Amino acid sequence: MTIKPTAVFGVGIDVTEVERVKRLYAKNPAFLKRFFTPEEAAYCLKGKNLYERIAARFSAKEAVIKALDRKDLSFKSISILKAVTGRPVVKIKGLKGVSVLLSISHTARYACAVAVAMKG
């Protein structure tokens, strides 16, 4: 296996209150369409922990934006997917030569994410 050299150029972290997301979603369920891709919305809506899943993905997108130092990126241009192993994977529309490592966690009250942006 060949390992390509990479350079870390940014780290981002975000914490989101699950209750805040619950209130936003209750007021306007279109919240999902505004911030998430159809695949992300489908993932959030399946199974238990609806609000925790939404908060975790919201937090992940914020952490990615911070790691990249790109406030101009739209939430929908960032996709938070799952690898077969369950590890979160970041896909960013229109951004080449950059990869982002991501870790997400949540409880009933909070969701958090840490993103590490790398070139190479």
C-alpha positions as CSV (number, residue, x, y, z in Angstrom):
1,M,0.0,0.0,0.0
2,T,1.3,3.4,-1.0
3,I,0.6,6.2,1.5
4,K,0.3,9.7,-0.1
5,P,1.7,12.6,1.8
6,T,-0.9,14.9,3.3
7,A,-0.9,18.2,5.1
8,V,-3.4,19.1,7.8
9,F,-4.5,22.7,7.3
10,G,-7.5,23.0,9.5
11,V,-9.4,21.6,12.5
12,G,-13.1,22.4,13.3
13,I,-15.3,21.4,16.2
14,D,-19.0,22.0,16.8
15,V,-21.5,21.2,19.6
16,T,-25.2,21.4,18.9
17,E,-28.0,21.2,21.5
18,V,-30.5,18.4,20.5
19,E,-33.4,20.4,22.0
20,R,-32.7,23.4,19.7
21,V,-32.9,21.1,16.7
22,K,-36.1,19.6,18.0
23,R,-37.7,23.0,18.3
24,L,-36.5,24.1,14.8
25,Y,-37.8,20.8,13.2
26,A,-41.1,21.1,15.1
27,K,-41.6,24.7,13.8
28,N,-40.6,23.8,10.2
29,P,-40.0,20.2,9.1
30,A,-38.7,21.7,5.8
31,F,-35.6,22.4,7.9
32,L,-34.3,19.0,6.6
33,K,-34.6,20.0,3.0
34,R,-32.9,23.3,3.6
35,F,-29.8,21.9,5.2
36,F,-29.5,18.3,4.2
37,T,-29.2,16.2,1.0
38,P,-32.0,13.7,0.3
39,E,-29.7,10.8,1.4
40,E,-28.9,12.6,4.7
41,A,-32.5,13.4,5.4
42,A,-33.5,9.8,4.7
43,Y,-30.8,8.6,7.1
44,C,-32.0,11.0,9.8
45,L,-35.6,9.9,9.5
46,K,-35.0,6.2,9.8
47,G,-34.8,4.4,13.1
48,K,-34.6,5.9,16.6
49,N,-33.0,9.1,17.7
50,L,-34.4,11.4,15.0
51,Y,-33.3,14.6,16.7
52,E,-29.9,13.3,17.8
53,R,-29.2,12.2,14.2
54,I,-30.2,15.6,12.8
55,A,-28.2,17.5,15.4
56,A,-25.1,15.3,14.8
57,R,-25.2,15.9,11.0
58,F,-25.8,19.6,11.5
59,S,-22.8,19.7,13.9
60,A,-20.7,17.8,11.5
61,K,-21.4,20.3,8.7
62,E,-20.5,23.2,10.9
63,A,-17.3,21.5,12.0
64,V,-16.3,20.9,8.3
65,I,-17.0,24.5,7.4
66,K,-14.8,25.6,10.3
67,A,-12.0,23.1,9.4
68,L,-11.9,24.3,5.8
69,D,-12.3,28.0,6.9
70,R,-15.0,28.3,4.2
71,K,-18.0,30.1,5.4
72,D,-19.1,30.4,1.8
73,L,-19.8,26.7,1.5
74,S,-23.5,25.8,1.6
75,F,-24.7,23.1,4.0
76,K,-26.1,21.2,1.0
77,S,-22.8,21.1,-0.8
78,I,-21.5,19.1,2.1
79,S,-22.7,15.5,2.4
80,I,-22.1,13.4,5.6
81,L,-22.4,9.8,4.6
82,K,-21.6,6.5,6.3
83,A,-18.9,4.0,5.2
84,V,-19.8,0.3,5.3
85,T,-17.9,0.2,8.6
86,G,-20.2,3.0,10.1
87,R,-17.4,5.6,10.0
88,P,-18.7,9.0,8.8
89,V,-17.5,10.1,5.4
90,V,-17.4,13.7,4.1
91,K,-18.1,14.5,0.4
92,I,-18.0,18.2,-0.7
93,K,-19.4,19.2,-4.1
94,G,-16.9,21.1,-6.2
95,L,-13.9,20.9,-3.9
96,K,-10.9,18.9,-5.2
97,G,-7.6,18.1,-3.6
98,V,-9.0,18.2,-0.1
99,S,-10.2,15.5,2.2
100,V,-11.8,15.8,5.6
101,L,-11.6,13.3,8.5
102,L,-14.7,13.4,10.7
103,S,-15.8,12.1,14.1
104,I,-19.4,12.5,15.3
105,S,-20.9,11.7,18.7
106,H,-24.2,12.4,20.4
107,T,-26.2,12.0,23.5
108,A,-29.9,12.7,24.2
109,R,-28.9,16.4,24.9
110,Y,-25.9,17.2,22.7
111,A,-24.3,16.3,19.4
112,C,-20.7,17.1,18.6
113,A,-18.3,16.7,15.7
114,V,-14.7,17.2,15.0
115,A,-13.3,17.6,11.5
116,V,-9.7,17.6,10.2
117,A,-9.1,19.1,6.8
118,M,-6.2,17.8,4.7
119,K,-4.6,18.6,1.4
120,G,-3.0,15.9,-0.7
